[in-house]
Amino acid sequence: MDLGDIVDQYEAKFELYRILITANVITSIPINLFTCYLLLWKSPKRLKTYRYVLLNIEICAFFVDIMEGAVSLPMPLLDIFSFYCGGLARSLSPSGGLICLCTAAYGVYLYTMSLLIALLYRYHVVKGGFSIRGRPLSTRQCYLGVFTLMTVPAILPSTALALSSMPTDDLKRNILKSHPELLPFFEKMPLVGFDSHLFLVYCCVGFGLMGAWAAIAAWCYISIVKHLKAHRDIMTDFTYRLHIKLLQALLAQTVVPIVLIVIPLSLVLVSTVLHLDMVNDLTAVGFVIFSAHTSLNSLAMIFFIPAYRKAVVALFRKLLGSTSRTMEARLIELVQENALLYDKTANFYNCDKKREKTWIEIAEKIAQEFPEEEHSVKALKTRWSSLRTVYTKKKRTPPTGSSSQSTKWIFFDSMRFLDSFTDDRKTVTSMNESDRQDVDEGYESSKEITANKEIWIDEEDPPSQSQKKRKREKNSTDSTSEAIIHLVEASNKQLNDLEHRRNYHFGMEVAQILDFL
C-alpha cells in the first residue's frame, strides 16, 4: 500500500469531525457579531460600563474560535503523542504549527480569565469595591489586577504546552521505532509531537488552573448572592431582579467553558493513561464539543439579560413585518398595574414618597425595554398626563358625522380602566397637587400628542390634513373653555356645600357680632 494512502485514509476517518468543527465556527461568527452589535448599540444606560466587560468576553471567545477552529484545527494523532494542524496552518512548518497550537491554548485561558473578570466586576459593583485587610483598592490597582489576570494565568498553560513539545528529530526517531507507517505525515502537514510525561503534566496543570478558576468564580457568585439577599429591603424590585438576571447570565457563561474545556482534557487524559484504542476519536469528539462554546456563550447572554432578549424579539418582529408594542402602550400597562397612581381609594394614594418610588420603578422598566426613548421620571409623568388628557377629551367628544367610523385613537380601549376612577365633572378639582403639576408641565406635550403624535388605526381612510388642522384648532379652543367652566363649577359647588353645613349660619352670626364690637 502506498504510504500516502495511509494519510488519506486517516484524514477521511476524521473528515466528519473537521466538518462539525468548521460548521460550529461558521455558525458562531454571525452570532458573535450580532451579540457585539447588541452590546454596543442596544445596551441600556445602566449597563454602559458592564457592556464593555461583556464585549471583552465576546472578543476573547471569537479569538479562540478563529485560532482553534479555523487556523489550527488540531487533529489528534495520539498513537505517537502528536497533533497536526488541519486548518489554515496546514501549510506551515512544525514550528509554525506549534505556535498556532500554543496561541489557541493561550486564547482558551484568556477567554476563561475574561469571564472571571466579569464576575469580579459584578462583585465590585454589588459590594462597592475591593479591599485587602480593610484597605480599599484604588482604581489604578484594580486596573493593574485586571491586566495581570489577562496575561499571567493565560501565559502559564501555553508556556507549559510549548515546553512539553518534542523536537522534530526526536519525534522522527520515536516514530521509526514505534509507528514507521506514520512517517508520511511529516511530508503532508505540520506534525507537532509532545513528550508523553510532560504532556500529561500539561493536562494536570490545565485541570489545576480550571479548578482554581472555578473556586474563585464560586466564591464571587456566593458572595454576590449573599450581599443581594442581605440588602434586599433597600433595593427596588426591578434593581434586584436586574442583578439576579445579570448574575444568572454570567453563571451560564461561566459553566459553559468549564464543561467544554474539562471534557476534552478529561478524554485526552483518561484515554491516554488507559491506552484506549479510541483515544483519537474521543479527543476529536472533545474538540467538536468545545467548538460550540462561543454560540452557547452568546445565546446565554441574550437569553438571560432582558434588554438584549427584548431587543432581539423587537428586531424579529420588525423583520417579520409585525407591529411592535410602543412605549406609550407599555406605560399604560405599568400605570394600570399600580392603582395608587390613579385610584383615590388605594393604599398610599396620598403618600408622595410611595408614588415617587413607583414612578422610579416604572421608569426603570421603560428604560430596560425601550432604551432609545426618553425614560426619565419627569418625562414619563408628562407623557402619562398627556395620554390621560387626550383620553378624557376623546371620551367627552366622540367623533361624529361621516368621519366617525374612519379613525380611532389606538389607546382608547387601553385607557378605559380609568372610567371607574374618574368623574368628568370633577376632572380639574379631583387631582392632587402632584398630578396637577404633571398636567401643567405636560400641557405642551399634550397638545403635541393630540395634534401630531396620535396613533391611528386605518379602518377606512385617514383624516386629511385640512381636517386635522381644523380639529386641532377646535380642540385647542374647546380645551381652554372647558377648563374655565370646570373651575367656575367647582368654585360654585364648594360655596353651595359650605352653605348647607350645620354650623355655617351660626358661624356667620358670631362673625357679625365680632365685627360690631
Helices and strands as residue ranges (DSSP letters): H 3-13, H 15-41, G 45-47, H 50-65, I 66-72, E 74-77, G 78-80, E 82-85, G 88-91, H 94-127, E 131-132, E 135-136, H 139-163, E 165-166, H 168-178, G 180-182, H 185-188, E 191-194, H 196-230, G 232-234, H 237-273, H 279-290, H 293-304, H 306-320, H 327-336, G 339-341, H 352-369, H 377-396, G 401-405, G 414-420, G 424-426, H 433-441, H 443-448, I 449-453, H 465-499, H 504-516
